[in-house]
Amino acid sequence: MSAITSRSEFKEYCLRKLGKPVIQINVADEQLEDRVDDAFEYYRDYHYDAVEKVYLKHKVSQLDMDNGYISLNDAIFGVKRVLPLFDKTDGHSKGFFDVRYQMHLNEIYDLKSMELLTYELTQSHLKLVNDMITGRVPIRFNRHQNKLFLDIDWEESLQVDEYLIVEVYRVLDPDTYTDVWNDRWLKRYATALIKRQWGENLSKYEGIQMPGGMTFNGSRILDEASQEITQLEEEMSSSYELPVDFLVG
């Protein structure tokens, strides 16, 4: 079987897994769409392959200054930190004349004679001191708002047309990265959700006798699907979920 690369192929795979076309799967197409969305949302929230860490370049506008926040698109899952490109003094970036820039120039030269371990320990210590005294840019972000708030004095700290680098986690778009649809865990989880929907639909007719003496047994399908979903979610937690990180959003 060739790799699944689209939403339609993904849905057909799940239905075949449940028995189509040998067995009639009593799930409406609207319900099928909803369960695929539910599966992808859970996959996006917890699976380490569902998001990517990227650095976005943002040019500060007057609108940003007036609002006190930066607008981000809805593909952003969470924000890690904001990195200004330059330190500023009296509202102007110092660039080449920045003290830290000059320090790094000397460090590169000193690395010829300095042990790498000593250099790394010194840098860790300086970073700790900087975090204690200066700290990072305080930020607030909620993915349902798509607004990144910087709790700073915008007029004092930034200028219009200055660039910021924002470290974020972005959801992989399955229409762009089509290999997402072929993820093994996602296929199994979506199939289990559709199976549960099927069981819920059939359970409404529990006990009704059809021509030939056949009766629906939706409860069994529902119970089997619920067990499969529980097992898959436990597997996600133990095998695929990223460790806890300092993430806003």
Buried (B, 14 or more C-beta within 10 A) or exposed (E): EEEBBEBEBBBEBBBBBBEBEEEEBBBEEEBBEBBBEBBBEBBBEBBEBBBEEEEBEBEBEEEBEEEEBBEBEEBBBBBBBBEBEBEBEEEEBBEEEBEEEEEEEEBEEEEEEEEEEEEEEEEEEEEEEEEEEEEEBEBBBEBEBBBBBBEBEBEEEBEEEBEBEBBBBBBBEBEEEBEBBBBEBBBBBBBBBBBBBBBBBBBEEEEEEEEEEEEBBBBEBBEBBBEBBEEBBEBBEEEBBEEEEEBBB
